[in-house]
Amino acid sequence: MRKLFGYFLGLFGLTFYIFIAAGLIEAFLPEHIALQMVVYAVAGLGWIFPAMWVIRWWYRPKNTEDN
């Protein structure tokens, strides 16, 4: 169940991140194509860190206690 939840969390999170990043970049840099390319490249790498957290959580072993 964790993998299914992690999959949808990653899918919706990345979609949300793309729309927010693109909206902010277009709002603040509407006419600077060269600067937009640099900012899009940095923003494109920025989603990796939250995705790493989700993937680590996804593959973390379940807590099992021997009672």
N, C-alpha and C positions, 0 to 999 in steps of 0.2 A: 504494500500500500504506500510505503514511503517513496518508492521509485515513481509511482504514478503521480503522487502529489508533487514531487520534485520536478517531474517533467512539466506539469502544467504551471508550476510556480516559475520555472525558467522560461517557458514559452510566453506567459503573460507578462512576466517581469521584463524580458527583453523587448517585447513589443511596446510596453509602456515607456521604457528607456529610450527607444528609438524615436517615438513620437515627441517626447519631452525634449530630447537633445536636438532634434531637427527643428522643432518650433522655436526653441531658444536661440539657436544659431541663426535661423532666418530672421528672427526679430531684432537681434543685435548686430548682425553683419549682412544686411540685405544686398549690398552692392560690391562687396570685396570678395571676389571669386578666389583669389590666391589664398587669402587669409581663411576663407571658409574651408578650403581643402585641407589646410593644416589643422584647423579645429575639428573637422570631421574625422581626420586620422586619429587625433588624440581621443576624441569621444568614442571612436570605434574600438579603441583599446581599453577604454574606461569600464566597459561592461564585464571585462574578464574577472575583475576582483569580486564582485558580487556573485558571479557565476561559479567561481572557485569555492565560495562559501557553500552554495547550494549543492555542488557536487560532493564536497567533503561530507556534508550532512547526509547526502543521499547514500554514500557508501560506508558510513560509520556503522559498525556492528551494533546490533540491538543490545540493550542492557539486559543481561540475564543474571539473575541472582539465584544461587543454590541455597534453597531453604531446607 
